[in-house]
Amino acid sequence: MNKYQLGLGLLLMMANPLFAQKKKVEKTFKEKEAIGHFTYLASDELMGRDPIRPEMELAYTYIADELMKAGAKPLATADGYYQNIPFRMSSPPTQGSIQLGKTSYEQGVDLLVLDGKSISGSYELVDIGFGTAAELEGKDLKGKIAISNVGAPDRLGPADLFALGREKTQKVQEMGAIALIEKFNVPSVPWQMISNYLNRTTLGVDQGESSELPYIWVKDLDNTIRAAMAEDNLSEAALKIEGKTTKTVEGKNVVAYIEGTDPALKDEYIMLSAHYDHVGVGKPDAEGDSIYNGARDNAVGTVAVMNAAKYFAKNPPKRSVLLALWTAEEKGLLGSGYFANNPLVPLDQIIFNLNIDNGGYNDTSVVTVIGLGRTSGDAHISEAVKEFGLEAIADPSPEQGLYDRSDNVNFARKGIPAPTFSLGFQAFDDEIQKYYHKPGDHVENFDLDYAVKYWKSYILAAELIANDPNQPIWVAGDKYEEAGKSLYGLD
């Protein structure tokens, strides 16, 4: 390079600081290394990164080791590079049936055994309404089955049904009941969706409330059971439930941080996050492949955060960077939810969450940002992707409810501005469905040139936000604006 070219280059960098930052990202990015991480995380060896499988240890150990090698530091409040999570795994019974009068109910069809030990025999029923304290008062439940409606009159959302069910189970067990049957009569929550989800091995955070009391849902959308109890004097149930199993599983979020350089801003964090789990092993496809490798969902996002760790360890921004790789997103956003409720860093010090999650892509000229238009960080994200020849677009498929289906929502609810930086798609179409939660989601059919642009764009977007002296906020009128004001003490 001659002196004229060198001088021109310096002038361009001085005139455009963003250009200089882009060049720094490009200079330090190790493409082959990043693709190597991507290939390993989506390999058959990890068996689809299912939190209930032993191969999950390979995944979280690998990620933690790479964060350590990069120079990211463990949080003082963590167990090294981990946040340990007490999970409880539950498998459906091998046999489950109930006879209520003339009607039979079978596991997975119109019956779901949610908890408890095996039970067989006929027992007296005691109707406890919704199981409120007033309705339970004076009831003799000893040696009998308590039968209740699910939820409460003003609490019929999915989360409420489970939370109230745990409370009722504990109460009726203390009163001597030998089982709790709840009549599922909530038309707004589709039974088939609930049944598909719960009639399989499930994972949840262990609340320390495990019970041996059989806890059962029966489908009763047309109030058949209530009518039978009122009109036919139904007062007994015959149960046969066998083979229900539960066990504890330890889950691990992988967490680390890089300290910022600005004395006034380093106590604030930009959180860079992605879930590293996937759905494991399942139904084989036409080629006989049964391992759901999850290259798009979400090994590519995991590698983005790993790349960011390496970059920011050598080029720390003004704010500190919190690196978070979540477990059990596919089981119900469990890892991120656990952190949000048990934070290792005060939530009011996390000023932004640039999350990554993906279903796939059908347009390699764009990055789709789920939540674009909702925070003041938008301009930085758009500028960053533009530097790498891409365009940031907003969610083109709001009907999918993607914002509320990824880990970012657990932090948005707390008030933290939290968009999700996703692979480019213009519609949730057949091209997305071709690989989404399918065994064919491999690195071999991924556009790696696009992956590299995507990873670099993510790093630059994070750097711009982390260095901005202005704290990102929700746009006026957003449904999480008030939560943000409350969290950060804003007027």
ABEGO torsion letter per residue (X at the ends): XBAAAAAAAAAAAAABAAAAAAAAAAAABBAAAAAAAAAAAABAAAGGGBAABAAAAAAAAAAAAAAAAAGBBBBAABBEABBBBBBBBBBBBABBBBBBEABBBBBGAABBBABEBBBBEBBBBBBAEAGBAAAABGBBABGBBBBBBBEBAABABAAAAAAAAAAAAAAAAAAGBABBBBBBBBAABBAAAAAAAABBBBBBBBAGABBABBBBBBBAAAGAAAAAAAAAGBABBBBBBBGBBBBBBBBBBBBBBBBBABAAAAABBBBBBBBABBAEBBBBBAAGBABBAGAAOAAAAAAAAAAAAAAAAABBBABBBBBBBBBGAAAGGAAAAAAAABBABBAAABABBBBBBBAEBABAABBBBBGBGABAAAAAAAAAAAAAGBBBBBBABAAAGAAAABAAAAAAAAGBBBBBBBBBBABBBAAAAAABGBAABBAAABBAAAAAAAAAAAAAAAAAAAABABBBBBBBGBAAAAAAAAAAGBX
